[in-house]
Amino acid sequence: MTNGTAFTTQAPRHACDDLLDCCRALETLVTSVVLSCEATALKGAVEAAHARLITPTLVGPRKKIRQIAQEAVLNWAFR
C-alpha cells in the first residue's frame, strides 16, 4: 500500500563540498608534492589530480614513491 508520495534520497554532502565546488571553478594549479613517501600523501595528490584541482609534481625518491604507489594499488603513470 502506497500513499502516492515519492521519496528521493541524496548522498549527504561533506563539510568541504562547498569549498571544493568553488575550487573546481578555478584553474588547475601546478603543485609540488614534496616527499609523498606514504600512501595517504600520495593518494591525496592523486585524488586532487583526478578532481582536476592540481597538476602534481612529485618531489622525492622516485623508487620509494613508485613502491608506495604499487603497494597502494594506485593507478598512476610515472615518467
N, C-alpha and C positions, 0 to 999 in steps of 0.2 A: 504494500500500500504506500503510495507516494502522495505528497500534497502538492506536487507540481512546482516546488521550489528547487531551483538548480543551485548547487553549491560549487564554487570553484576554489581551488587552493593555489596559492603561490608559495614558492620557496621563500623562507624568511630571508630578509636582507641582512648582510653582515654590517657591522658598525662602520666599516671603511668603504662600503659600496659607493656612497655619495662622493667621497674623495677620489676613488678610482674612476668614477664616471667623469669627473672634472679633468683628471689627468689624461684620460683617453682622448679628450678633445685637443690636447696639446701635441706638439711634435715629439716624436720619439727621441730620447736623449742617448747619446753615446756615453756609456758609463763604464768606468774601470771597476771591476770587482776584484779586489785585492785579497790574495790568499784564501780563495774559495776552496779550502782543503778539508771541508767537512760537508756531508751530504745536504744538510739543511741550507747552508750558504749557497751551494751550487744549485740546489733545487729552486731557491728563491730567485736567483739570477735567470734560470731557465724559464720559470713561470712568468717573470716580468717581461722577458723577451717574447714569449708566446702571447702575452697580453698586449704586445706592441707598445709597452711603456718605455723600454730601454733597448739599446743595442749594446750588449755587454762585450767588454774586452776583459777576458780572464787573465789576471796577473798572478803568477806563481809558478811553482814547479809543474811543468806540463805532465810529466809522468804521474805524479800524485793526483792531479786533477782528473786525468783520464781514468785512473784506477778508481777514484771515488765515483765517477760517473758510471763506470761499468758495474760497480758494486751496487749502486743505487738504481740501476736499470733505467737510466735516463737516456732519452733519445736525443742526443746532442751531437752535432757534427764538429769534430775537431780538425783544425787545419794545421 
